Amino acid sequence: MHMSDQQPQTDPDAEGPSFEESLASLEQIINQIEGGDIGLEASLGAYQKGEQLIQRCRALLFEAEQRIESIRLDDLPSGENADDRS
């Protein structure tokens, strides 16, 4: 099963960094690894942290998509299908 086929495992409601903070941390990790600024062991640890940040970002994006979909459904008049509107 692909990761995109399932809901992310990270709980976006749990205390943690925002999407923007997670993305900034991920970019920092990528720069460190690509720049060779850290050793092998530190790179492996940074890679694992990056994987966690990616999961968090995916969970936050999934939650945002669900909220948008909910808002869109709430905006539809009751009993009407979106395709029926002109």
C-alpha positions as CSV (number, residue, x, y, z in Angstrom):
1,M,0.0,0.0,0.0
2,H,1.3,3.4,-0.9
3,M,1.6,6.2,1.6
4,S,-0.7,8.3,-0.5
5,D,-3.4,5.6,-0.3
6,Q,-3.9,6.1,3.4
7,Q,-4.4,8.8,6.0
8,P,-1.1,10.1,7.5
9,Q,-0.2,8.5,10.8
10,T,0.7,11.8,12.6
11,D,-2.1,13.4,14.7
12,P,-2.2,17.0,13.4
13,D,-4.2,18.0,16.5
14,A,-1.4,17.0,18.8
15,E,0.8,19.8,20.1
16,G,3.6,20.4,17.6
17,P,5.0,22.7,15.1
18,S,2.8,24.4,12.5
19,F,3.0,23.5,8.9
20,E,5.2,26.5,8.1
21,E,7.6,25.7,11.0
22,S,7.8,22.0,10.0
23,L,8.5,23.0,6.4
24,A,11.2,25.4,7.4
25,S,12.9,22.7,9.6
26,L,12.7,20.3,6.8
27,E,14.4,22.7,4.4
28,Q,17.1,23.3,7.0
29,I,17.7,19.5,7.3
30,I,17.8,19.1,3.5
31,N,20.4,21.9,3.3
32,Q,22.5,20.4,6.0
33,I,22.5,16.9,4.4
34,E,23.1,18.2,0.8
35,G,25.8,20.6,2.0
36,G,27.7,17.8,3.7
37,D,27.8,20.0,6.9
38,I,27.1,17.0,9.1
39,G,28.6,13.5,9.5
40,L,27.0,10.2,8.5
41,E,25.4,9.4,11.9
42,A,24.0,13.0,12.2
43,S,22.8,12.7,8.6
44,L,20.9,9.5,9.4
45,G,19.3,11.2,12.5
46,A,18.5,14.3,10.5
47,Y,16.9,12.1,7.8
48,Q,14.7,10.4,10.4
49,K,13.7,13.8,11.7
50,G,12.9,14.8,8.2
51,E,10.7,11.8,7.7
52,Q,8.7,12.8,10.8
53,L,8.4,16.3,9.6
54,I,7.1,15.1,6.2
55,Q,4.5,13.0,8.0
56,R,3.4,16.0,10.1
57,C,3.1,18.2,7.0
58,R,1.1,15.5,5.2
59,A,-1.2,15.2,8.2
60,L,-1.7,18.9,8.5
61,L,-2.4,19.1,4.7
62,F,-4.9,16.2,5.0
63,E,-6.7,18.0,7.8
64,A,-6.8,21.2,5.9
65,E,-8.3,19.4,2.8
66,Q,-10.9,17.8,5.1
67,R,-11.9,21.2,6.5
68,I,-12.1,22.8,3.1
69,E,-14.3,19.9,1.8
70,S,-16.5,20.3,4.9
71,I,-16.9,24.0,4.3
72,R,-17.7,23.4,0.6
73,L,-20.4,20.9,1.6
74,D,-21.8,23.3,4.2
75,D,-22.1,26.0,1.5
76,L,-24.3,23.8,-0.7
77,P,-28.0,24.5,-0.4
78,S,-29.8,21.6,1.2
79,G,-31.4,19.1,-1.2
80,E,-29.4,20.5,-4.2
81,N,-26.6,18.8,-6.0
82,A,-23.7,21.0,-7.0
83,D,-24.2,19.8,-10.7
84,D,-27.8,21.1,-10.7
85,R,-26.8,24.7,-10.1
86,S,-26.5,27.1,-13.1
